[in-house]
Amino acid sequence: MPEPRELLRFAVVGLAAYGVTLLGDYSLKLTVFREKPVTALAIATIASTAFAYLLSRRWSFATRGGHGRLREATLFFAVNAGAVAVNLLPPLVSRYVLHLSVPHVGYLTQEIADFVAGMLLGTLAGTAFRWFGYRRWVFPSAPPVGVAEGDEAELLVERPPGARSGQRDGQVVEVP
């Protein structure tokens, strides 16, 4: 079960990055990439990824680690490359499989389909992929002190007789 504070911070960073994606996507789509909406979304998503890495490393997952910064950044961008692919699947299906684009449908229908497919469904799927990837590969829980990575120590808390649940008077003992 994830720590609630970590999940909340991940959500805040994700919301801010979503804003960067939304602003970037529509800025590009309505100006220089009028004929290439998926390219506009891809560029906006990549820019927001760099933004998200900085906030994730410094705030969301500041208590996690276990990798050197270069390896961590490489893993972060690799997970996000996968998330970009996941994010682009719904708008690709919408535009090129379902043909929800002009001249097959009206302009308003096309824009609503793009928003639902790319900004809602794509972002939701990409976010779920990122949450899993960040916690599993990029920012894993650090191993306990004195335990080599890959070794799993089992910890047992012994409570003295009469101690109530929730009190911090137990003794931590490592079990081989």
N, C-alpha and C positions, 0 to 999 in steps of 0.2 A: 504494500500500500504506500503510495507516494506521500511525502510530507506535505501537508496542506499549504504551508508557506511557499514551498518550492513550486507547487502546482499553480498557486496564485501568481507568483512572479513570472512563471513561464507564460501564463495567460496574459499578463500585462505586457510583457515583451512581445508576445505574439500579436496582441491588439495594436501596439505601436507599429510593428513591422507590417501588419495588415494595412494600416493607414498609409505607410510609405508605398506599399504595393498598389493600393487603390489610386493614390495621387499620381504615382509614376505611370501606371497603366493608362489611365484616362488622359494624362498629359501627352503621352506618346501616341496613343490611339487616335486622338482628335487632332493631332498635328502631323508629325513626320511618318507615322506608320498607319495611315488611314486604310491602306489595302492589306495590312499585315497585323491583324489584331492579336494573333497568338504570339508573334514576335514581340509585340509591345508588352504583353503580359509576361513573357519570359524575361525580358530585360528588367522590367519593374521588380519581378520576383528575385532576380539575382542581386539587384541593388539592395533590396530589403534584407536579403540574407546576410550581407556584410554588416549591416546595421544590427541585425539580430545577434550575430556572433559577439559583437562587442558588449551588448547588454547581457547576453546569456552568460558569458565568461565572467563579467564583473559583478553581476547581480543575481540572476536566476539560479545559476549552478555554482556560485562562488565557493560553497562548502564541499563540492565534489571535485574529483580530479583523479590523478593517478597516471596521467600521460604528460609528457613534455609539451610545451605550448605549440611547437611546430606540428607534432603528431596530432595533437588535439584539434588544431585549426584545420589540418588536412582532413581528419575524420569528420569535422563539422561540415566542411564544404562538400565532402563526399555524400554524407547523409542528406544534405540539402540538394545536391544534384539529383538524388533519387526522389526527393520530395518535389522538386520542380517537375520531374517527369510525371509523378503521380498527379500533381496540380494541373498539368496541361492535358491530361487524358479527357476529362469531361468537356472542355471547350473544343478539343479536336473532334470528339464524337459529335458534339452539337453542330459544329460547322460543316464537317466533311462526311459524316455518316448520316446524320439526321437532316442535313441540308437546311438548317435553320439560319439561313442567310439570304440576303437580297441576291437574286431576284425571286427565289423560291418562296420567301415570306416578306412581309413589310419591314421597313427599317426599325420601327419600334419593337416588333416581335424579335428581330435579330438582336437588338441591344439588350432586351430583357433576357433572352436565351444566353447571350454572352455573359451577362452579369450572374445569372443563376449558375451556369455551368462553370465559369472560371472563378468568379469571386466568392461564391458560396460553396458549391460542391467541391470544386478543386481545392479551395483553401481548407475546407474541413478535412478532406482526405490527406492533404499534405501535412496539416497540423498533427493529425494522429500518427502519421509516419515519423514526423520529426520528434514527437514526444517519446515514442518508443526508441528511436535511434539515438537520441541524445542520452537518455538514461542508460541504454544498453552499451553503446560503443564510445560515445564522445566524452561524457562526464560520468563514468562509472563511480560507484561508491568506492572510496579508498579502502584498501584492505586494512584490518586492524594493525596497530603498531606491533612490530616484531614478527609479522607473518608475511612471508614472501608472496608476491602476486601469484595466484594459481593454487596456493595451499589454502585450505579452508580450516580455520580454527573454529572449534565449537566452544561457545561461552555458556557458562551455567551460572546463574545467580543463586547463591545459597542465602536463605533468609533465616535469621535466628528465630527460635520458637517464640510465638506471640507477636511477631512483626506483622503489621497490617499491610495489605496491598497498597502500593503507591508510595510507601515510605522508602527513602534512600539509605537504608541502614544495612543493606545486603552486602555480601562480599562476592566479587567476580572471580571465578576460578576457571582457568583454561583446562578443557578436557581433551587429552590427546586422541 
